[in-house]
């Protein structure tokens, strides 16, 4: 995590770590010659953290919530691609990725609901 500081927001760190792990898994998919699936998974899984990072510099509360809503849509899409990976390949990396994604999903949903109440 070259540019990320240890004292940053935990969701920023978690989504970055997930993106790294998902990108590594995409390399496994590429070795299996499943380039379309690798590309789709790479895009959606890295977009989660990118939107969370953008939310850290939101211009308003509404903008903050909007960025996290985009992130949760990317979580849903990533969940779909991981389910497809399980059906087609069922590599050993999938359970850990799914666990990370579920944790991220819970945190983002909580951030959204808490932010709406504030």
N, CA, C and O of each residue as an XYZ file, in Angstrom:
472
protein
N       0.835     -1.170      0.000
C       0.000      0.000      0.000
C       0.884      1.238      0.000
O       1.031      1.913      1.019
N       1.443      1.512     -1.102
C       2.446      2.561     -1.188
C       1.954      3.940     -0.750
O       2.598      4.570      0.090
N       0.854      4.422     -1.281
C       0.410      5.789     -0.975
C      -0.616      5.849      0.143
O      -0.917      6.932      0.644
N      -1.152      4.720      0.539
C      -2.155      4.721      1.599
C      -1.460      4.710      2.951
O      -0.534      3.932      3.178
N      -1.905      5.560      3.826
C      -1.330      5.636      5.166
C      -2.065      4.689      6.103
O      -3.253      4.417      5.924
N      -1.356      4.197      7.092
C      -1.944      3.254      8.046
C      -3.079      3.874      8.844
O      -3.959      3.157      9.320
N      -3.076      5.201      9.000
C      -4.105      5.850      9.817
C      -5.334      6.270      9.006
O      -6.198      6.986      9.513
N      -5.411      5.830      7.760
C      -6.573      6.193      6.937
C      -7.812      5.436      7.388
O      -7.741      4.495      8.179
N      -8.928      5.866      6.873
C     -10.218      5.259      7.130
C     -10.163      3.748      6.855
O      -9.675      3.337      5.802
N     -10.654      2.921      7.781
C     -10.597      1.466      7.600
C     -11.269      0.962      6.316
O     -10.791      0.001      5.714
N     -12.362      1.591      5.891
C     -13.020      1.119      4.669
C     -12.151      1.394      3.447
O     -12.185      0.628      2.484
N     -11.383      2.464      3.469
C     -10.441      2.743      2.384
C      -9.398      1.633      2.324
O      -9.082      1.127      1.247
N      -8.868      1.259      3.478
C      -7.854      0.205      3.542
C      -8.426     -1.149      3.131
O      -7.782     -1.899      2.397
N      -9.638     -1.466      3.604
C     -10.257     -2.748      3.285
C     -10.564     -2.880      1.795
O     -10.348     -3.938      1.204
N     -11.066     -1.811      1.193
C     -11.397     -1.893     -0.238
C     -10.138     -1.941     -1.088
O     -10.132     -2.565     -2.149
N      -9.069     -1.287     -0.633
C      -7.800     -1.359     -1.360
C      -7.227     -2.776     -1.281
O      -6.777     -3.326     -2.287
N      -7.246     -3.353     -0.096
C      -6.761     -4.722      0.095
C      -7.571     -5.703     -0.755
O      -7.012     -6.607     -1.375
N      -8.893     -5.515     -0.777
C      -9.744     -6.373     -1.603
C      -9.390     -6.230     -3.079
O      -9.317     -7.225     -3.800
N      -9.173     -5.005     -3.527
C      -8.825     -4.775     -4.936
C      -7.523     -5.486     -5.299
O      -7.407     -6.071     -6.376
N      -6.556     -5.432     -4.402
C      -5.278     -6.122     -4.645
C      -5.503     -7.627     -4.763
O      -5.001     -8.267     -5.688
N      -6.262     -8.188     -3.821
C      -6.526     -9.633     -3.846
C      -7.337    -10.041     -5.073
O      -7.077    -11.083     -5.675
N      -8.310     -9.230     -5.440
C      -9.114     -9.527     -6.629
C      -8.257     -9.440     -7.890
O      -8.399    -10.261     -8.796
N      -7.372     -8.449     -7.950
C      -6.489     -8.313     -9.111
C      -5.570     -9.527     -9.235
O      -5.308     -9.999    -10.341
N      -5.088    -10.022     -8.118
C      -4.255    -11.233     -8.138
C      -5.061    -12.423     -8.634
O      -4.555    -13.249     -9.394
N      -6.321    -12.510     -8.203
C      -7.173    -13.598     -8.684
C      -7.453    -13.453    -10.181
O      -7.553    -14.453    -10.893
N      -7.576    -12.235    -10.652
C      -7.775    -12.011    -12.089
C      -6.599    -12.551    -12.887
O      -6.777    -13.022    -14.011
N      -5.412    -12.489    -12.325
C      -4.237    -13.071    -12.986
C      -4.378    -14.588    -13.100
O      -3.950    -15.180    -14.090
N      -4.977    -15.215    -12.090
C      -5.243    -16.655    -12.137
C      -6.228    -16.954    -13.275
O      -6.049    -17.903    -14.038
N      -7.268    -16.125    -13.368
C      -8.247    -16.301    -14.448
C      -7.596    -16.134    -15.817
O      -7.913    -16.869    -16.752
N      -6.693    -15.174    -15.934
C      -5.998    -14.962    -17.203
C      -5.133    -16.167    -17.572
O      -5.027    -16.526    -18.745
N      -4.520    -16.784    -16.573
C      -3.728    -17.998    -16.835
C      -4.621    -19.128    -17.322
O      -4.185    -20.004    -18.069
N      -5.899    -19.097    -16.882
C      -6.888    -20.080    -17.349
C      -7.475    -19.681    -18.700
O      -8.354    -20.358    -19.235
N      -6.980    -18.586    -19.234
C      -7.419    -18.042    -20.533
C      -8.856    -17.518    -20.508
O      -9.506    -17.428    -21.550
N      -9.348    -17.175    -19.322
C     -10.689    -16.601    -19.220
C     -10.552    -15.077    -19.111
O     -10.813    -14.481    -18.066
N     -10.137    -14.478    -20.217
C      -9.872    -13.042    -20.250
C     -11.125    -12.191    -20.064
O     -11.073    -11.200    -19.337
N     -12.261    -12.541    -20.698
C     -13.459    -11.705    -20.495
C     -13.894    -11.642    -19.028
O     -14.212    -10.565    -18.524
N     -13.909    -12.775    -18.351
C     -14.315    -12.805    -16.952
C     -13.293    -12.064    -16.084
O     -13.673    -11.325    -15.176
N     -12.017    -12.257    -16.356
C     -10.961    -11.555    -15.615
C     -11.120    -10.046    -15.755
O     -10.987     -9.314    -14.775
N     -11.401     -9.582    -16.961
C     -11.553     -8.146    -17.195
C     -12.761     -7.575    -16.470
O     -12.668     -6.509    -15.861
N     -13.889     -8.266    -16.526
C     -15.100     -7.784    -15.847
C     -14.900     -7.735    -14.337
O     -15.259     -6.755    -13.684
N     -14.321     -8.803    -13.790
C     -14.086     -8.856    -12.350
C     -13.102     -7.769    -11.921
O     -13.284     -7.133    -10.883
N     -12.068     -7.563    -12.720
C     -11.079     -6.537    -12.387
C     -11.731     -5.160    -12.326
O     -11.495     -4.395    -11.391
N     -12.544     -4.851    -13.318
C     -13.184     -3.530    -13.368
C     -14.098     -3.291    -12.170
O     -13.999     -2.256    -11.511
N     -14.977     -4.232    -11.888
C     -15.940     -4.008    -10.802
C     -15.272     -4.047     -9.427
O     -15.620     -3.255     -8.552
N     -14.326     -4.948     -9.229
C     -13.709     -5.089     -7.904
C     -12.819     -3.898     -7.554
O     -12.743     -3.508     -6.389
N     -12.155     -3.324     -8.534
C     -11.307     -2.162     -8.257
C     -12.123     -0.878     -8.178
O     -11.696      0.090     -7.548
N     -13.274     -0.862     -8.802
C     -14.142      0.311     -8.772
C     -14.730      0.560     -7.379
O     -15.045      1.698     -7.032
N     -14.876     -0.489     -6.594
C     -15.412     -0.330     -5.233
C     -14.531      0.643     -4.454
O     -15.009      1.651     -3.934
N     -13.263      0.332     -4.381
C     -12.326      1.171     -3.640
C     -12.145      2.549     -4.241
O     -11.964      3.531     -3.520
N     -12.195      2.622     -5.570
C     -12.058      3.926     -6.224
C     -13.193      4.855     -5.812
O     -12.968      6.040     -5.566
N     -14.397      4.330     -5.737
C     -15.537      5.154     -5.324
C     -15.488      5.493     -3.841
O     -15.882      6.588     -3.441
N     -15.012      4.569     -3.030
C     -14.841      4.854     -1.601
C     -13.807      5.958     -1.421
O     -13.995      6.855     -0.599
N     -12.718      5.900     -2.183
C     -11.701      6.952     -2.110
C     -12.279      8.298     -2.544
O     -12.027      9.320     -1.906
N     -13.048      8.297     -3.622
C     -13.675      9.542     -4.086
C     -14.589     10.125     -3.013
O     -14.652     11.342     -2.839
N     -15.293      9.259     -2.298
C     -16.212      9.723     -1.257
C     -15.476     10.472     -0.153
O     -16.062     11.327      0.511
N     -14.223     10.164      0.047
C     -13.451     10.831      1.095
C     -13.264     12.322      0.793
O     -12.981     13.110      1.695
N     -13.422     12.698     -0.457
C     -13.294     14.099     -0.867
C     -14.608     14.651     -1.405
O     -14.619     15.544     -2.252
N     -15.704     14.111     -0.907
C     -17.024     14.531     -1.380
C     -17.248     16.020     -1.106
O     -16.740     16.578     -0.134
N     -18.018     16.633     -1.984
C     -18.305     18.061     -1.868
C     -19.466     18.359     -0.922
O     -19.644     19.491     -0.473
N     -20.248     17.329     -0.631
C     -21.394     17.498      0.266
C     -21.777     16.131      0.836
O     -21.265     15.096      0.411
N     -22.685     16.155      1.802
C     -23.185     14.902      2.358
C     -23.881     14.073      1.279
O     -23.721     12.854      1.224
N     -24.642     14.734      0.435
C     -25.344     14.035     -0.649
C     -24.347     13.395     -1.614
O     -24.552     12.271     -2.072
N     -23.280     14.110     -1.916
C     -22.236     13.581     -2.798
C     -21.554     12.386     -2.148
O     -21.276     11.390     -2.817
N     -21.280     12.477     -0.838
C     -20.678     11.390     -0.079
C     -21.543     10.131     -0.174
O     -21.044      9.049     -0.484
N     -22.823     10.279      0.093
C     -23.758      9.150      0.035
C     -23.826      8.592     -1.380
O     -23.828      7.376     -1.572
N     -23.881      9.471     -2.364
C     -23.956      9.044     -3.762
C     -22.748      8.181     -4.144
O     -22.905      7.150     -4.798
N     -21.561      8.594     -3.743
C     -20.341      7.834     -4.063
C     -20.396      6.447     -3.418
O     -20.002      5.456     -4.033
N     -20.887      6.381     -2.177
C     -20.999      5.084     -1.515
C     -22.096      4.221     -2.156
O     -21.982      2.996     -2.179
N     -23.143      4.848     -2.668
C     -24.173      4.081     -3.375
C     -23.612      3.479     -4.667
O     -23.964      2.360     -5.041
N     -22.753      4.214     -5.330
C     -22.089      3.660     -6.521
C     -21.195      2.491     -6.100
O     -21.162      1.455     -6.764
N     -20.470      2.669     -4.991
C     -19.599      1.596     -4.495
C     -20.399      0.330     -4.189
O     -19.944     -0.774     -4.486
N     -21.589      0.482     -3.597
C     -22.380     -0.709     -3.254
C     -22.916     -1.385     -4.521
O     -23.083     -2.605     -4.545
N     -23.183     -0.613     -5.560
C     -23.569     -1.216     -6.851
C     -22.415     -2.036     -7.419
O     -22.622     -3.107     -7.989
N     -21.206     -1.525     -7.257
C     -20.023     -2.256     -7.725
C     -19.794     -3.517     -6.888
O     -19.320     -4.530     -7.402
N     -20.131     -3.449     -5.602
C     -20.068     -4.647     -4.755
C     -21.013     -5.701     -5.305
O     -20.641     -6.868     -5.434
N     -22.244     -5.291     -5.632
C     -23.229     -6.230     -6.173
C     -22.749     -6.846     -7.486
O     -22.899     -8.047     -7.709
N     -22.173     -6.017     -8.346
C     -21.674     -6.535     -9.616
C     -20.513     -7.504     -9.387
O     -20.431     -8.548    -10.035
N     -19.630     -7.158     -8.476
C     -18.494     -8.025     -8.168
C     -18.976     -9.363     -7.607
O     -18.428    -10.418     -7.923
N     -20.009     -9.297     -6.772
C     -20.601    -10.518     -6.220
C     -21.096    -11.436     -7.348
O     -20.937    -12.655     -7.288
N     -21.691    -10.829     -8.364
C     -22.161    -11.590     -9.525
C     -20.990    -12.277    -10.239
O     -21.052    -13.468    -10.542
N     -19.920    -11.510    -10.504
C     -18.778    -12.084    -11.228
C     -18.099    -13.177    -10.413
O     -17.640    -14.172    -10.976
N     -18.028    -13.005     -9.099
C     -17.438    -14.049     -8.258
C     -18.298    -15.307     -8.258
O     -17.766    -16.417     -8.235
N     -19.623    -15.149     -8.284
C     -20.522    -16.309     -8.365
C     -20.307    -17.047     -9.685
O     -20.300    -18.277     -9.726
N     -20.135    -16.290    -10.748
C     -19.863    -16.892    -12.048
C     -18.519    -17.619    -12.031
O     -18.387    -18.707    -12.591
N     -17.537    -17.017    -11.395
C     -16.222    -17.665    -11.258
C     -16.348    -18.989    -10.521
O     -15.713    -19.980    -10.882
N     -17.173    -18.992     -9.489
C     -17.356    -20.221     -8.708
C     -17.975    -21.315     -9.571
O     -17.563    -22.474     -9.511
N     -18.958    -20.943    -10.366
C     -19.615    -21.925    -11.241
C     -18.668    -22.459    -12.315
O     -18.692    -23.646    -12.638
N     -17.845    -21.582    -12.859
C     -16.992    -21.965    -13.980
C     -15.635    -22.524    -13.580
O     -15.093    -23.394    -14.262
N     -15.087    -22.029    -12.479
C     -13.708    -22.394    -12.133
C     -13.542    -22.946    -10.726
O     -12.787    -23.898    -10.526
N     -14.226    -22.374     -9.755
C     -14.162    -22.773     -8.350
C     -12.729    -22.874     -7.815
O     -12.363    -23.866     -7.186
N     -11.936    -21.852     -8.069
C     -10.568    -21.790     -7.560
C     -10.560    -21.609     -6.046
O     -11.541    -21.146     -5.464
N      -9.463    -21.972     -5.422
C      -9.350    -21.920     -3.958
C      -9.369    -20.486     -3.407
O      -9.619    -20.296     -2.216
N      -9.115    -19.489     -4.236
C      -9.098    -18.096     -3.793
C     -10.500    -17.524     -3.536
O     -10.639    -16.517     -2.842
N     -11.511    -18.148     -4.080
C     -12.860    -17.574     -4.047
C     -13.476    -17.405     -2.657
O     -14.064    -16.355     -2.397
N     -13.373    -18.376     -1.755
C     -13.995    -18.161     -0.431
C     -13.452    -16.929      0.293
O     -14.224    -16.172      0.882
N     -12.154    -16.724      0.259
C     -11.569    -15.559      0.942
C     -12.027    -14.261      0.298
O     -12.317    -13.291      0.997
N     -12.095    -14.233     -1.021
C     -12.583    -13.037     -1.714
C     -14.028    -12.756     -1.348
O     -14.397    -11.607     -1.102
N     -14.837    -13.783     -1.311
C     -16.250    -13.605     -0.942
C     -16.396    -13.108      0.488
O     -17.242    -12.257      0.761
N     -15.588    -13.622      1.398
C     -15.634    -13.157      2.794
C     -15.273    -11.680      2.887
O     -15.943    -10.910      3.576
N     -14.215    -11.294      2.191
C     -13.815     -9.881      2.186
C     -14.932     -9.018      1.630
O     -15.240     -7.961      2.181
N     -15.538     -9.465      0.541
C     -16.588     -8.689     -0.108
C     -17.809     -8.536      0.789
O     -18.407     -7.460      0.837
N     -18.186     -9.586      1.495
C     -19.336     -9.512      2.408
C     -19.066     -8.510      3.523
O     -19.951     -7.737      3.889
N     -17.852     -8.517      4.062
C     -17.502     -7.556      5.105
C     -17.579     -6.124      4.579
O     -18.111     -5.237      5.247
N     -17.050     -5.907      3.388
C     -17.097     -4.578      2.755
C     -18.540     -4.155      2.516
O     -18.903     -3.006      2.766
N     -19.350     -5.070      2.040
C     -20.761     -4.786      1.773
C     -21.478     -4.333      3.048
O     -22.236     -3.363      3.022
N     -21.243     -5.023      4.144
C     -21.878     -4.664      5.412
C     -21.442     -3.273      5.873
O     -22.262     -2.468      6.314
N     -20.152     -3.006      5.766
C     -19.632     -1.713      6.211
C     -20.198     -0.584      5.352
O     -20.632      0.440      5.880
N     -20.195     -0.764      4.045
C     -20.699      0.287      3.151
C     -22.188      0.531      3.391
O     -22.632      1.678      3.441
N     -22.946     -0.534      3.536
C     -24.385     -0.369      3.816
C     -24.600      0.393      5.120
O     -25.500      1.228      5.207
N     -23.788      0.114      6.128
C     -23.891      0.817      7.411
C     -23.510      2.288      7.255
O     -24.157      3.164      7.828
N     -22.464      2.553      6.481
C     -22.055      3.944      6.234
C     -23.185      4.710      5.546
O     -23.478      5.847      5.916
N     -23.810      4.101      4.563
C     -24.900      4.751      3.841
C     -26.068      5.045      4.792
O     -26.576      6.166      4.832
N     -26.486      4.029      5.554
C     -27.652      4.242      6.432
C     -27.347      5.250      7.548
O     -28.198      6.070      7.894
N     -26.153      5.190      8.100
C     -25.771      6.147      9.149
C     -25.681      7.566      8.591
O     -26.104      8.522      9.242
N     -25.135      7.697      7.401
C     -24.988      9.013      6.776
C     -26.342      9.638      6.446
O     -26.506     10.855      6.529
N     -27.302      8.809      6.074
C     -28.641      9.333      5.768
C     -29.319      9.865      7.019
O     -30.102     10.812      6.943
N     -29.028      9.268      8.171
C     -29.645      9.671      9.430
C     -29.015     10.948     10.003
O     -29.668     11.714     10.710
N     -27.751     11.155      9.686
C     -27.018     12.285     10.277
C     -27.463     13.627      9.737
O     -26.934     14.662     10.144
